[in-house]
Amino acid sequence: MSSAVTQTVTNQIDAERLWSRLMDMAKVGATAAGGSNRQALSDDDADGRALFVEWATAAGCTIATDAVGNLFARRPGKDPDAAPLMMGSHLDTQPTGGRFDGVYGVLGGLEVIESLNDHGIETEVPVEVAVWTNEEGSRFARSMMGSGVWAGVMDLDEVRSITDVNGLTVGDELDRLDWAGDVPFAHPVSNYIELHIEQGPILENAGTEVGIVTGVQGLRWYTINLEGFPAHAGPTPMDLRKDPARALHEILAGVYAIADDHAPWARATAAMFRSDPVSPNTVPQSITFSLDLRHPDKAVLDEMDARMRALVAEAAGRHGCESSIGVDNDSPPINFAEACVSAVERSARSTNYSHERIVSGAGHDACYVAAVAPTSMIFIPCEDGLSHNEAESIEPDQAARGVEVLYGAALELAGGS
């Protein structure tokens, strides 16, 4: 990791200030392996927010929260009552998270505000940075919780009742930290831009400096159960078995073939395999596993779904087994507003950084915000596409490039002068 910002970055932002603050935030909840552990609504999460509030207040922002603890730092515009341009992401992390996932978008937004101050620019509309509550869903198992409640997709009372492994609820912790404020949910927003590391290898492998995110691929999570008949592994002939493992073998091969048929954007991930009984010398009675299918086009995702269901039924039947498929999550593809995406693209073009349009393979708070306001995202490469890992890494000049693009888009969308 280099310690200095290269000269490829222009002077619109203070790249050294940005990097210094990223490193200062990384000290809050720092892990021995060089990552961050600021799980949602923990004391470390609170300390990280307090540091952000200190910086944002010094930059002239007003600070407010809503009832689920989302935090908003606002710089006024010429029309203080106009719907703001919003930027943002999250400060909470995985238990063994990296230093940039989420926090880069929050501090990148703050750097835009600081740079507007540095250049004496008054925008037509206010500029706001959002810190969304519990994006990760690691401590409280509902990812993108704050933005989901804000956008009206999740119920506040249900969210407040979610517990962690110690039996503490989201409501308990919101009240303890005094984070439940009175800003209205889904308050008017003119445009929303979320800056993030890619969390994948596409940009790095292509040698592209900036990704213009056009949307987020759809995903469906399934629990698949294959029910056979338990029998002794020794005396039971192969052709007389009702063996769910043989059906599983065919299903896995078929699922990956479906993904290959819809390359390069299709994704198929099988995991969480459980057999019963747990014995090395008994044909299992049942095998249960999870399946994650993803694609940015709903029609293609529907086709993948239909082929998978037929595959499961046929493979199970061929081996004398019963099958069932439960849907645990069905998140449709998200297409971001073209006008907002184009503003980001124009900014990237003006910087002369290499850029390409890309679809996000992971969910982000922008997914929920997109239902309320025109939305876009900006990606920068991260080393080996690694994320949710203490080894997560970006270079200082990469960080600065993304914020340069964010700054230009913010100037256009907020009416900078």
N, C-alpha and C positions, 0 to 999 in steps of 0.2 A: 504494500500500500504506500503510495507516495504521499509526501506531506505538503507539497506545494501545488498550487493550481497552475496548469500550463497556460501559455499565452494564446491558446486557441480561443479563449473565452473573451468576449468583448467587455466593455466597461459599464454596461447598463446596470449590473448588479455588483454587490461586493462579495466576490466569491470566497475570499478569506473569512469574512464574517459568517457566511453560510456554513462553511466547513467547520469553523470553530464551534459554532452552536450545535451542529450535529454531534461533534465529539463531546461537548459538555453534556448534552442530553444523554449520550450513551453511558455516561458515568452514573446516571440514576438507574438503580437496579442492575448494575453491571454484573456479569457473570465471570467466573474464573477463566472460562474459555474464550473470553472476548466478545460475548454477545450481550443481550439485554433480557431482563426478566421484570417486566412491569405489567403484570396481569391486571385485567380490568377491575377497577374499584378497589385496588389494593393500596397500601400506603405508598408503595413505589410509584404507582400510577398517579396518585395524588401529588407526590413530589415532582414528578415530571410535568404535570399540569401547572403546578405552582411556578416552576421555572419558566414555562411558556408564558404564563400570565404576567410574570415580572417583565419579560422582554416585550410583550405586546403592549403592556401599559406604558412602558418607557417610550414606545413608538407612537404613543398618542391614541391608542385604541381604547374603546369602551368594551367591557367584558360582561357577558350575560350567559345564563344557562337556561335550559328548558327542563321539564319535569323528569326526563330520563337521563339528565346529566350532560347532554351535549353542550359543548362550550363554544361560544361565538365571540371572536375578537373583531370589532368593526372600526374601520377608518372612515370618517365621514366624507361625503361627496358634496358637490355644489347643491344638489337637491337631497337633503338629509332624509327625506321621507321616501325616496325612490327605492325600488327593489334593488338590493345590492348584487354586485358580482361576488360570487362565493367561490373560494378555493378551500381545500382542506383534505383531511384524511384522519388518521388516528394515532394516538401515542401509546396505546396498550400493545403488548407483545405476547408472543407465545412464551411458555416457561423457559424454553431455551431458544429464544428468538434472536434475530439479528439487530443491527444498529440502524437499519434504514427503512425496513418495511413499515409503512404508515408514517413514521416520524419525518421522513424526507418530504412527504407532501405537506405536512403541517408547517415545518420550518421553511420549506420552499415558498409557501404562501406568505409567511411572515417576512421573508426576505424581499418579496415583491412589494409589500407595504413599506418596508424600510427603504427600499430603492426609490419608491415614489416620493418618500419624504426627502431623500438625498437630492433628488432632481427638482424638488419644489413643484411637483405636478399635482394639480387638483383634478380629480376625476369628476365626471358628471354625476355618477351614482356612487354610493358607498361601496367600499371593498371590504369583504369579510372573510375571515379564516375560521373554518369549522373544525373542531376537534370532536369527532364522533365517539360515543361511548361504546366500548366492548365490540370492536370490529372483529377481533380474533375469535371470540367464542370459546376460549380455552378454559378460563375459570368458570364462567357461566355459559352453558352449552346452548347458545343461540348466537351465531355469528352475525355481524352487521346489525347488531341489536339497536344501537342508538339511531342510526339512519332509518332502520325499518320502522321504529315507532314514530319518528319524525315524519316519515312519508305516509303514515297511516296504514302500513302493511301489517304491523304487529300491534297488539293490544297492550297498552301500558300496564294495566293491572296484571295481566298474565306474565308480562316480562318481569314485573316487580316480584313475582312469586317464585321465579326460577332460583334454585339453590345451587351452591357449590358443594364440594365434597365434605365440607365441615358443617353443612346445614344452614349456612348463612344465605339469606336471600339478597337478590339485587336491591330490593327495597330497603332492607336493613342497611346495606352499605351506602346506598344513595343518601339515606337519612343521616348515617354516621358522619359522612364526609360533607354533609350540607350542600350537596350538588343539585338537588331538585329545585330548579328555578321556575320562572314564570314566562319565559319567552314562548310565544305560541308555536305549536308544531306546524310544519310546512309553511312557515312565514314566507312571504313572497321573495323570490330569488330571480334575478334577471337571467343569469347564466351560472353554471357551476363547472369548474375545471379541477380535476384531481390529478396531481402529479405523483408518480409511483415508480419504483423499480419494476422491471418487467416480471421478475419471478419465473423466468423461463430463458431458454438459450437462443431464441430466434434472432433477436437483434444482434447479439454478440457474434453468432455464427455468420451472419450476413455482413458484419462490419458496419452496421448502421448505427448512427449516433443517437437518433431520436425516433421513437415510435409514436405515430399519430393514431390513437386508439379510436376505432369506429364503433365498437360495441363489445359485448361480453357474450361468450358462447353459452348456449343453453346447456343445462345438465339435468340428468335424472338419476336418482339413486334408488336402487332396488335391493330388497332382500329376497333371495331365491332359495327355496327349500326343495330338496330332492328326497323323496321318501321311498326306501326300498324294504328289504327284509333281512334281519340279522341271521347270520349262519356261520358255522365253523369254517375257518379258512382252509383247513386241511382236507376233510372228507367231502366238502361240497364242490361238485364239478362246476367248471366255469360256465357251462351252458345252462345250468340250472339255477344260477344265482339271479337275484334281483338286486343288483349292485349299483348304488347311486354314484359310486366313484367312476364307473365306466361312463355313465351319462355325463358326469362332470367333465371328464376328459374331452368328450365330443363338444360340449357346450363351450368350453374355454377356447378350443381351436376355432370354433365357428364364430365366436364373439370377436376374436382378433382378426379373423378374415373380414368381418363386417367393417371393422375400423379401417383395415387396409383398402377396402373397396371405396371408402370415402376419404382417403388421404387428400391433402395433408392435414385437414383441420379436425377430423374425427378423433375421438379419444375413447378408449375402453380400458377400464381398470377393475380387475377382480381382486377381492381381498377378504379378510375376516372369515377364513374357512373354519368351520366347526363340524366335527363328526360325532355321532352318538351310536353306539357306545364308544368310549375312548379305549380302544384295545388294538394291539398289533395283529392279533390272530382271529379277528371276527370281521366278517363282512359288515360294514356299517349299516345300521337301520336307516339313518338319515344323514345328509350333509346339507349344511346351510352356509351360504356365502353372500357377500355384498357385491354389487356390480354398479359401476359408475360409467354412464355413457354421456358424451358431450359432443356438441357441434354448434356452430354459430347460426345455422339455417334450421328453422323449426321443421320445415318439410323433410329435410334430411334426417333430423333427429327422430321424427315420427317414423320414417322408414326404418331406421336402425332399431327403434323400439319394436316395430312389427316383426322384423326379421328375427330379433332376439327371442321374442315370445314364441314364435313358431319353432325356432331351434330348440328351445328348452322343452317344449311339449313333445317334439319328435324324438329327441335324444332320450328323454325319460321313458317314453312309451316303448322305444326300441329295446330297452333293458328292463322292462317290467316294473318300472317305478312310477310313482305319482309325482307331480310337481305343483308348486304354487309360487306366485311372484307378487311380492308386496312393493308398493311404491312409497319410499320414505321421503323423497324430495323431488319436486318437479319445478325447476326454475327455467322459465322460457328464455330464449335468446333476447338480449337487450341491444337495440340499435340506438346509438347516440344521435343527437340532433345534428344534421348536416351543417347548419349554419355555425354551430359552435365548433364542430370538428374542423371546418374550413378555416375558422379564425386561428386555431392552433396551427394548422398546416401553413397558413400565410406567415405566421410568426416564425415557424421553423425554416421556411424558405428564405426569409429575410436575414436569418443568421448565417446562411450558407452551410449549416450542419446537414450532413446526410440524413435523410429521413424516409420513412415508408409508413403506409397505413398498415395497421395490425389489429387483430382481434384479441382481446384479453382471454387467457385461458383460466383465470381465477376470478372469483367474485370480489367486488369492492363496494364500498359505500355508494359509489357513483351509480350502482345498479338501482338502488332505491331512490336516490335523488332524481334520476332520470325520469321517474314517473311524475315529478313535480315541476322540474325546471329543465330547460335545454342544457345538456350535459356533454362533456367530452373529457378525455383523459390524455395524459402525456406519459410515455414510458421512456426510461433510459435503460441501457443494458446493465446487468449485474454479472459478476464473475461466475462463469459456468452455469448461469441461470439459477443459482442457489438462493433459496429463501426459506424462512421458517427454520433457520439453522444459525448457530452462533458464528459460523464461518462466512455468513453473508457479507459480500464485499462490493463496493464501488470505489472508483477513483474520484478525487476531488474535482478534476476537470469534467468528468461525466456528470457529477452532481450540479455543477455550475451550468452546463449546457442545458439541462432540463429546466432549470429555473429561468435561464435566459428566454427560452421559448415560452414559458409560463408568463413571464413579464410582458413580452410582446403581445400575447393574446389578451392578457388582462388590460393592457392599455387600450386595445381596440374595443373590447367588449364593455369596458367601464367608461369609455369616452375620455381618455387622457388628453390633457392639453398643457 
